[in-house]
Protein backbone atom coordinates (compact mmCIF):
# COMPACT_ATOMS: atom_id res chain seq x y z
CA UNK A 1 0.00 0.00 0.00
CA UNK A 2 2.86 2.36 0.78
CA UNK A 3 4.34 1.84 -2.68
CA UNK A 4 0.99 2.52 -4.33
CA UNK A 5 0.69 5.75 -2.34
CA UNK A 6 4.08 6.93 -3.64
CA UNK A 7 2.90 6.47 -7.26
CA UNK A 8 1.32 9.92 -6.85
CA UNK A 9 4.81 11.42 -6.86
CA UNK A 10 5.26 10.41 -10.49
CA UNK A 11 2.62 12.97 -11.49
CA UNK A 12 2.95 15.57 -8.74
CA UNK A 13 2.45 18.58 -11.02
CA UNK A 14 -0.55 16.99 -12.73
CA UNK A 15 -2.00 16.06 -9.33
CA UNK A 16 -1.66 19.64 -8.16
CA UNK A 17 -3.29 20.99 -11.31
CA UNK A 18 -6.29 18.67 -11.60
CA UNK A 19 -7.19 17.56 -8.09
CA UNK A 20 -9.96 19.54 -6.46
CA UNK A 21 -9.53 21.46 -3.26
CA UNK A 22 -12.07 21.48 -0.43
CA UNK A 23 -15.04 23.73 0.39
CA UNK A 24 -14.19 26.69 2.61
CA UNK A 25 -16.81 25.49 5.08
CA UNK A 26 -14.73 22.40 5.82
CA UNK A 27 -11.83 24.46 7.18
CA UNK A 28 -14.11 26.82 9.07
CA UNK A 29 -16.04 23.95 10.65
CA UNK A 30 -12.86 22.12 11.70
CA UNK A 31 -11.53 25.23 13.39
CA UNK A 32 -14.92 25.92 14.95
CA UNK A 33 -14.97 22.40 16.37
CA UNK A 34 -11.38 22.76 17.60
CA UNK A 35 -12.21 25.90 19.56
CA UNK A 36 -13.93 28.98 18.10
CA UNK A 37 -13.06 31.31 20.97
CA UNK A 38 -9.39 30.51 21.49
CA UNK A 39 -6.18 30.94 19.50
CA UNK A 40 -5.66 28.88 16.37
CA UNK A 41 -4.38 25.40 17.26
CA UNK A 42 -0.93 24.27 16.15
CA UNK A 43 -1.59 21.55 13.56
CA UNK A 44 0.00 18.38 12.24
CA UNK A 45 -1.02 17.29 8.74
CA UNK A 46 -0.84 13.63 7.72
CA UNK A 47 -0.25 13.19 3.98
CA UNK A 48 -0.06 16.77 2.71
CA UNK A 49 0.13 15.86 -0.98
CA UNK A 50 0.74 19.10 -2.88
CA UNK A 51 -0.65 21.24 -0.07
CA UNK A 52 -4.27 21.78 -1.07
CA UNK A 53 -5.61 21.35 2.47
CA UNK A 54 -2.44 22.82 3.97
CA UNK A 55 -3.08 26.14 2.27
CA UNK A 56 -6.74 26.05 3.32
CA UNK A 57 -5.73 26.09 6.97
CA UNK A 58 -2.65 28.30 6.52
CA UNK A 59 -4.68 31.20 5.10
CA UNK A 60 -6.70 31.03 8.32
CA UNK A 61 -3.61 31.60 10.43
CA UNK A 62 -2.86 28.01 11.46
CA UNK A 63 0.74 26.99 12.14
CA UNK A 64 1.30 23.60 10.47
CA UNK A 65 3.83 20.79 10.36
CA UNK A 66 2.87 18.98 7.14
CA UNK A 67 4.11 15.43 6.52
CA UNK A 68 4.32 14.01 2.98
CA UNK A 69 6.24 10.80 2.11
CA UNK A 70 6.69 11.57 -1.60
CA UNK A 71 9.62 13.91 -2.21
CA UNK A 72 8.07 15.14 -5.46
CA UNK A 73 4.73 15.92 -3.83
CA UNK A 74 6.43 17.57 -0.85
CA UNK A 75 8.41 19.83 -3.20
CA UNK A 76 5.19 21.10 -4.79
CA UNK A 77 3.63 21.57 -1.35
CA UNK A 78 6.60 23.69 -0.24
CA UNK A 79 6.21 25.86 -3.33
CA UNK A 80 2.48 26.30 -2.73
CA UNK A 81 3.06 27.14 0.94
CA UNK A 82 5.85 29.69 0.39
CA UNK A 83 3.58 32.62 1.34
CA UNK A 84 2.98 31.07 4.78
CA UNK A 85 6.02 31.14 7.10
CA UNK A 86 4.09 29.18 9.73
CA UNK A 87 4.04 26.07 7.51
CA UNK A 88 6.85 23.51 7.53
CA UNK A 89 6.65 20.62 5.05
CA UNK A 90 8.63 17.52 6.01
CA UNK A 91 9.32 14.65 3.61
CA UNK A 92 8.26 11.82 5.92
CA UNK A 93 5.49 9.30 6.43
CA UNK A 94 3.32 9.54 9.53
CA UNK A 95 4.36 6.01 10.47
CA UNK A 96 8.08 6.92 10.50
CA UNK A 97 7.85 10.46 11.85
CA UNK A 98 8.89 10.84 15.52
CA UNK A 99 5.72 12.25 17.06
CA UNK A 100 5.98 15.27 19.33
CA UNK A 101 3.92 13.95 22.24
CA UNK A 102 1.06 16.30 23.03
CA UNK A 103 2.49 18.93 20.73
CA UNK A 104 -0.58 19.70 18.61
CA UNK A 105 -4.11 20.96 19.09
CA UNK A 106 -5.18 19.65 15.69
CA UNK A 107 -4.20 16.62 13.61
CA UNK A 108 -5.80 16.59 10.17
CA UNK A 109 -5.59 14.45 7.06
CA UNK A 110 -7.17 15.24 3.70
CA UNK A 111 -7.58 12.41 1.21
CA UNK A 112 -4.78 10.42 2.87
CA UNK A 113 -5.85 8.77 6.13
CA UNK A 114 -6.69 5.46 4.43
CA UNK A 115 -3.05 5.20 3.29
CA UNK A 116 -1.75 5.17 6.88
CA UNK A 117 -1.24 1.76 8.51
CA UNK A 118 -4.44 0.98 10.48
CA UNK A 119 -2.53 -0.25 13.52
CA UNK A 120 -0.67 3.08 13.71
CA UNK A 121 -2.93 5.90 12.65
CA UNK A 122 -5.29 6.55 15.57
CA UNK A 123 -2.79 5.64 18.26
CA UNK A 124 -0.13 7.94 16.86
CA UNK A 125 -2.64 10.77 16.29
CA UNK A 126 -3.61 10.47 19.96
CA UNK A 127 0.06 10.67 20.97
CA UNK A 128 0.55 13.84 18.93
CA UNK A 129 -2.56 15.61 20.29
CA UNK A 130 -2.84 17.57 23.50
CA UNK A 131 -5.78 16.66 25.78
CA UNK A 132 -9.03 17.69 24.08
CA UNK A 133 -7.24 18.19 20.77
CA UNK A 134 -9.09 17.60 17.50
CA UNK A 135 -8.63 14.89 14.89
CA UNK A 136 -10.15 15.94 11.54
CA UNK A 137 -10.27 13.56 8.57
CA UNK A 138 -11.76 14.44 5.21
CA UNK A 139 -12.12 13.08 1.70
CA UNK A 140 -13.66 14.20 -1.57
CA UNK A 141 -16.08 11.64 -2.95
CA UNK A 142 -18.26 11.24 -6.04
CA UNK A 143 -21.94 10.85 -5.19
CA UNK A 144 -23.88 9.94 -8.31
CA UNK A 145 -27.58 10.87 -8.45
CA UNK A 146 -28.80 8.85 -11.42
CA UNK A 147 -26.90 10.64 -14.18
CA UNK A 148 -27.11 8.60 -17.41
CA UNK A 149 -23.38 8.79 -18.16
CA UNK A 150 -22.69 7.04 -14.88
CA UNK A 151 -24.35 3.87 -16.22
CA UNK A 152 -22.34 4.14 -19.44
CA UNK A 153 -19.11 4.46 -17.46
CA UNK A 154 -19.99 1.51 -15.28
CA UNK A 155 -20.63 -0.72 -18.30
CA UNK A 156 -17.32 0.42 -19.76
CA UNK A 157 -15.28 -0.33 -16.63
CA UNK A 158 -16.91 -3.73 -16.21
CA UNK A 159 -15.95 -4.55 -19.78
CA UNK A 160 -12.47 -3.06 -20.13
CA UNK A 161 -11.17 -2.87 -16.55
CA UNK A 162 -13.06 -5.45 -14.46
CA UNK A 163 -10.33 -5.82 -11.83
CA UNK A 164 -10.15 -2.06 -11.33
CA UNK A 165 -13.95 -1.84 -11.19
CA UNK A 166 -14.04 -4.51 -8.48
CA UNK A 167 -11.62 -2.43 -6.36
CA UNK A 168 -13.97 0.57 -6.48
CA UNK A 169 -11.77 3.26 -8.05
CA UNK A 170 -11.95 6.48 -6.07
CA UNK A 171 -12.70 8.34 -9.28
CA UNK A 172 -15.02 8.05 -11.11
CA UNK A 173 -16.45 6.47 -7.94
CA UNK A 174 -18.96 4.25 -9.69
CA UNK A 175 -19.80 2.28 -6.55
CA UNK A 176 -19.96 3.70 -3.01
CA UNK A 177 -16.96 3.01 -0.81
CA UNK A 178 -18.42 0.99 2.08
CA UNK A 179 -15.82 2.19 4.56
CA UNK A 180 -17.03 5.79 4.21
CA UNK A 181 -20.17 4.95 6.16
CA UNK A 182 -18.15 3.61 9.06
CA UNK A 183 -15.51 6.30 9.55
CA UNK A 184 -17.11 7.70 12.70
CA UNK A 185 -17.60 4.22 14.10
CA UNK A 186 -13.96 3.40 13.37
CA UNK A 187 -12.82 6.46 15.29
CA UNK A 188 -15.24 5.77 18.15
CA UNK A 189 -14.14 2.15 18.32
CA UNK A 190 -10.60 3.15 19.27
CA UNK A 191 -11.81 4.46 22.63
CA UNK A 192 -9.41 7.39 22.25
CA UNK A 193 -11.86 10.12 21.19
CA UNK A 194 -15.15 11.72 22.18
CA UNK A 195 -17.75 13.99 20.55
CA UNK A 196 -17.30 12.20 17.22
CA UNK A 197 -19.20 13.79 14.36
CA UNK A 198 -19.64 13.37 10.61
CA UNK A 199 -20.52 16.17 8.21
CA UNK A 200 -20.94 16.30 4.43
CA UNK A 201 -20.59 19.15 1.95
CA UNK A 202 -22.04 18.68 -1.57
CA UNK A 203 -20.49 20.36 -4.62
CA UNK A 204 -20.53 19.80 -8.41
CA UNK A 205 -17.63 19.31 -10.83
CA UNK A 206 -17.89 19.82 -14.60
CA UNK A 207 -15.57 17.89 -16.92
CA UNK A 208 -14.60 17.83 -20.56
CA UNK A 209 -13.05 14.62 -21.88
CA UNK A 210 -9.57 16.11 -21.42
CA UNK A 211 -10.12 17.22 -17.82
CA UNK A 212 -11.84 13.94 -16.92
CA UNK A 213 -8.93 11.88 -18.25
CA UNK A 214 -6.36 14.21 -16.65
CA UNK A 215 -7.99 13.49 -13.30
CA UNK A 216 -7.96 9.75 -13.98
CA UNK A 217 -4.26 9.97 -14.77
CA UNK A 218 -3.65 11.44 -11.31
CA UNK A 219 -5.21 8.34 -9.70
CA UNK A 220 -2.79 5.66 -8.55
CA UNK A 221 -5.17 2.81 -9.42
CA UNK A 222 -5.45 3.97 -13.04
CA UNK A 223 -1.71 4.62 -13.33
CA UNK A 224 -1.05 1.03 -12.32
CA UNK A 225 -3.10 -0.33 -15.24
CA UNK A 226 -1.18 -1.79 -18.17
CA UNK A 227 -0.49 0.95 -20.71
CA UNK A 228 -2.56 -0.61 -23.51
CA UNK A 229 -5.51 -1.24 -21.18
CA UNK A 230 -5.37 2.33 -19.90
CA UNK A 231 -5.24 3.73 -23.44
CA UNK A 232 -8.25 1.66 -24.51
CA UNK A 233 -10.21 2.71 -21.43
CA UNK A 234 -9.42 6.40 -21.90
CA UNK A 235 -10.33 6.30 -25.58
CA UNK A 236 -13.73 4.81 -24.79
CA UNK A 237 -14.33 7.41 -22.06
CA UNK A 238 -13.67 10.16 -24.59
CA UNK A 239 -16.36 8.65 -26.83
CA UNK A 240 -18.88 8.58 -23.97
CA UNK A 241 -18.31 12.22 -23.03
CA UNK A 242 -18.47 13.26 -26.68
CA UNK A 243 -21.85 11.51 -26.97
CA UNK A 244 -23.18 13.81 -24.21
CA UNK A 245 -22.09 17.00 -25.92
CA UNK A 246 -18.47 17.05 -24.81
CA UNK A 247 -19.10 17.98 -21.17
CA UNK A 248 -20.59 16.26 -18.14
CA UNK A 249 -21.31 17.30 -14.55
CA UNK A 250 -20.34 14.87 -11.80
CA UNK A 251 -21.82 15.45 -8.31
CA UNK A 252 -19.31 15.34 -5.46
CA UNK A 253 -19.31 15.75 -1.73
CA UNK A 254 -16.64 16.22 0.92
CA UNK A 255 -16.92 13.87 3.89
CA UNK A 256 -15.57 15.25 7.19
CA UNK A 257 -15.10 13.16 10.34
CA UNK A 258 -14.24 14.88 13.64
CA UNK A 259 -13.35 13.81 17.16
CA UNK A 260 -11.74 15.19 20.32
CA UNK A 261 -9.02 13.34 22.18
CA UNK A 262 -10.31 12.05 25.49
CA UNK A 263 -8.51 13.61 28.43
CA UNK A 264 -7.85 10.17 29.92
CA UNK A 265 -6.31 8.98 26.61
CA UNK A 266 -3.62 11.64 26.41
N, C-alpha and C positions, 0 to 999 in steps of 0.2 A: 504493500500500500504506500509506503514511503517513497519508493521509486516512481510509482504512478503519479504521486503528488508533485514530484520534481519535474515531470514532463512539462508542466506549465512554464518552466524557465526557458524552454526552447522557443517559446513564442511570447516572451514577456511584453514586447512592444505592442503586438497584436492584442494580447489580453488587455493591456491598459487602454487601448483604443476602443475595443468593441464591448467589453464587459460593462454592464450597467452599474451605476452607483446605487444609493439607497435613499428612500424618501427622507426629507429633513425631519419629519415627525419621529422617525426612529431614534435619531440622535437626541432630540429634545426629550423624548419619553424615557430613554435610558438615563439621562442626566437628572430628570425629574424623579425617577425611581431611586436613583443613588443619593439624592438629597437636594431638594430644590432651594433650600434656604442657606446652605453652607457653601464653602469654597468648592471649586471644581476638584473632583478626586484625581489623584495621580493614577494613571492607567497603564495596564499591561495589555498589549494586543497579541493574540495568538494567531499566527498565519496572516501577516499583513498583506501578502500579495504585492500589488503595485501601489498600495496606499489609498485605495478608494475610501475605505471606512476610516483610515487614519486621519485623512484630511477632514472628513466630516466632523470628527471630534476636535481636531486641532483648531479649526476655525472658531470653535466655541470655547477656546481658552484652556483646553485640557493638555496637561503634560503627559507624554506617552513614551513608553519603551515598547517598540514594535518589533516583534520577532518574525523572521521570514527565512525558511531554510534554503530557498533557491537564491543563489548569488545574483542571478540575472534579474529576478523579480525584486530583490532587495535594492538593487542599483536603481531601478525605476522608481521605487518607493522613496528612496533618498532624494531623487531629483524632484519628485512631486511634493515632497515635504520641506524643500529648501526654505520656503517663506516662514517656516514655523520653528524657531530655535528650541522650543520645548519638546520637540520630537527627536528621539534617537532610534534609528533603525539598526537592528543587530541581525547579522546573518547567522541564524541559529534556529533549531527546532525547539519547540516547547519541551519535548521530552528530554533534550540534552542540556537545556539552559539551566544554570544554577539559580533556582528561585530565591528571590529576596523575601525571606519569611515575613509576612505581615506588612510588606512594603507598599501595597497598593489598595486604593479604595475601590477600584474598578478593574476587572478583568473582562475583556471582550474579545469576541472572535466572529468575524464576518465571512461566511462562506467557507470556513476552514475547520470547524470543530470536529467534523466527522473524519478528518484525516489524522487526528491525534489518537494515539493508542488508548483504547477504552479504559485500560487498567491504570492509566496515568492521569487522564485529563481532569477529572473532577477533584481528585486528591491533590494534585499539584496546584490547581486553581485555588483550592481552599488554603493551601500553604502560603500562596502569594498574597492573599487578601487579608486585610485587617478585619477585626471583628465587626460584623454588620456590613462589610463590603459587598459590592454588587458583582454578580456574574451575569453578563449579557451575551447571548448567542443569537446570531441572526443569519438568515439565508434568503436569497431571492429564489422564487419558485414559479414555474408556469402553472396556471390554474385554468384549464380549458373550460369553456362554457357552451359546448356544442357547436363550435365553429366547423364548417364542412371541411376545411383543409386539414383539420386535425385527423379526421378519418382517412383522408388520402395519405397523409404522412405515416399513420400507423400501418396501413396496408403496405406501404413502401418499405418501412423498416422490417416488418415481418418477413418480407420477401427477400430483401437484399442484405439485411444485417440482423438476422434472427438472434444471434448470440448477444449482440449489443442491445437489441430490444428487450431481451429477457433480463438484462441487468438494469433496466430502467434508466436510460441516459438522462442526466440532469436537464439537458436541453436537447431536443424540444420537449422533454417532460411529458411524454405521451401517456404514461400511467403514473398515478400518484405514488409518492415515495412513502411506504407504510411507516417508516420510522418518524416522519414528521409529526404524526399524530401522537407520538409518545415521548416527545422531547421533554415536556414538563414532568411527566411521570419518571423519566430516566433521571432527571435532576433530583426530584423528590426522593427517589429510591436510594440515593446515596446517603441520606440522613445528614448531609452536611449543610443544607440550605433551608431557608424558610421563606414564606411569602412568595412562593413560586407563581409566576404568571405567564400567560401566553397572549400575544397580541398579533394582529395581522393588518397589513397595509396594502390594499389593492392598487395596481397601476398598470397602464397598457404600454405595449411596445410595438411599434410599427416597423416592418422589415421589407426590404427589397430582396431579391434573390441573392445579390452580392452581400448585403449586410447579414442575412440569415446564415449564409455559408461561412462568412468571416467568424461569426460567433461559434458555429460548430467547430471551426478549426482551432478555436481557443479552448476546446473541451478535451481533457486528457483521454476520455474514452473513445472519442472519434479519432484522435491523433494516433491511437494505438491500433487502429484498423489497418489491414494491409492496404498498400497504396492503390492497387487496382480496385479493391472493394470500395474504398473511400471515394475514388473518382466516379465510379458508377453511381453510388448513392447521391453524391452532390449533383451530378448531372440530372438525375431524376427529380431531385428537389427543385432544381431550377425550372424544370418543365411544369411541376405542380404550381409553383408561384406564378409563372407566366400565364397559366390557365385561369388564374384569378385576377388578372389584370396587372400583374407585375408587382403587387404589394399586398401584404397581409398584416392584420393586427393580431397579436398574441397577448392574451390577458395574463398578467403576472400578479404576484403578491409577495411581500416581504414578511417572513415569519420571524417574530422576535420572542425569545424565551428569557425570562428574568428570574433571578433569585438572590436572596441575601444570605451571606454566610452566618450560620448560627454562632452565637457568642461562645457556646460550649464546644464548638468544633475548631475554633481558632487555636 
